[in-house]
Amino acid sequence: MSTITHDHDHPIPRGRPGFDILFPLRRWVDSLRVSDRKLAHLLCTLIPCCCPFERDVTLFDRTFHIPPLCKLNPLYYEFVALRLRALSYLADDCGEDVTKYIC
């Protein structure tokens, strides 16, 4: 059985193969390292743990569900990973309780 090798450096394939205009920005956000307690707290505060746009709206006795729109953000996965790195830094390296940042 042969080994499967990957020739791309981004873990999540996006859309059609070819030119990705946001690739430099994705790479920059992915390369950010969290090594400061204040920065980690700021990132955990600014990047929400769940989509704030998802909700149920009742209008004329009918309930309409608005789905989460955050995944429409082209950098959604990079920001989620950055928040996870910040949470991990606070919990592992600083020994802080991060339950206040978890939904």
C-alpha positions in Angstrom: 0.0 0.0 0.0 1.4 3.4 -0.9 1.8 6.4 1.3 -0.4 9.4 0.7 1.6 12.6 0.5 0.3 16.2 0.5 2.0 19.0 -1.4 0.1 21.9 0.1 1.0 23.6 3.3 -2.5 24.7 4.4 -4.4 22.1 6.3 -7.9 23.1 5.0 -8.4 23.0 1.2 -10.6 25.9 0.1 -12.8 26.2 -2.9 -11.3 25.5 -6.3 -7.6 24.9 -6.6 -5.5 27.8 -7.9 -5.0 31.4 -6.8 -6.0 32.4 -3.3 -5.9 36.1 -2.9 -6.2 35.8 0.9 -3.4 33.3 1.3 -0.8 35.8 2.6 -3.3 37.0 5.2 -4.2 33.4 6.2 -0.5 32.5 6.5 0.1 35.6 8.7 -2.8 34.9 11.0 -1.7 31.2 11.2 1.9 32.3 12.1 0.9 34.5 15.0 2.2 33.1 18.2 0.6 33.9 21.5 3.3 34.5 24.1 1.8 37.4 26.1 -0.9 37.1 28.8 -2.5 40.4 27.9 -2.6 39.5 24.2 -4.1 36.1 25.0 -6.9 37.7 27.1 -7.6 40.3 24.4 -7.9 37.6 21.7 -10.2 35.5 23.8 -12.4 38.5 24.4 -12.4 39.8 20.8 -12.9 36.5 19.0 -16.3 35.0 20.1 -16.6 31.4 21.1 -19.9 31.0 19.1 -21.5 32.9 16.3 -23.3 36.0 17.7 -25.5 36.2 14.6 -27.3 32.9 15.0 -30.7 33.4 16.6 -34.4 32.6 16.4 -36.7 35.5 15.5 -40.4 35.3 16.1 -42.6 37.4 13.8 -46.4 37.1 13.7 -46.4 33.9 15.7 -43.9 32.2 13.4 -40.4 31.4 14.4 -37.6 31.9 11.9 -34.1 30.6 12.4 -31.2 32.7 11.3 -28.2 30.3 10.7 -24.7 31.1 11.9 -23.2 33.5 9.4 -19.6 33.5 10.8 -18.5 30.7 8.4 -19.1 33.2 5.6 -16.0 35.0 6.9 -13.1 33.8 4.7 -10.7 33.8 7.7 -13.1 32.0 10.1 -11.0 28.9 10.6 -7.8 31.0 11.1 -9.4 33.1 13.8 -10.9 30.1 15.6 -7.4 28.5 15.6 -5.9 31.7 16.9 -8.4 31.8 19.7 -7.7 28.2 20.5 -3.9 29.0 20.7 -4.7 31.9 23.1 -6.9 29.7 25.3 -4.2 27.0 25.3 -1.5 29.5 26.2 -3.6 30.8 29.1 -4.4 27.3 30.4 -1.1 25.6 29.9 1.6 28.2 30.2 -0.1 30.6 32.6 -2.1 28.1 34.6 -5.2 30.3 34.4 -8.9 29.2 34.5 -10.3 29.7 31.0 -13.9 28.6 31.7 -15.1 32.3 31.5 -14.1 32.3 27.8 -15.9 29.1 26.9 -19.6 29.1 25.9 
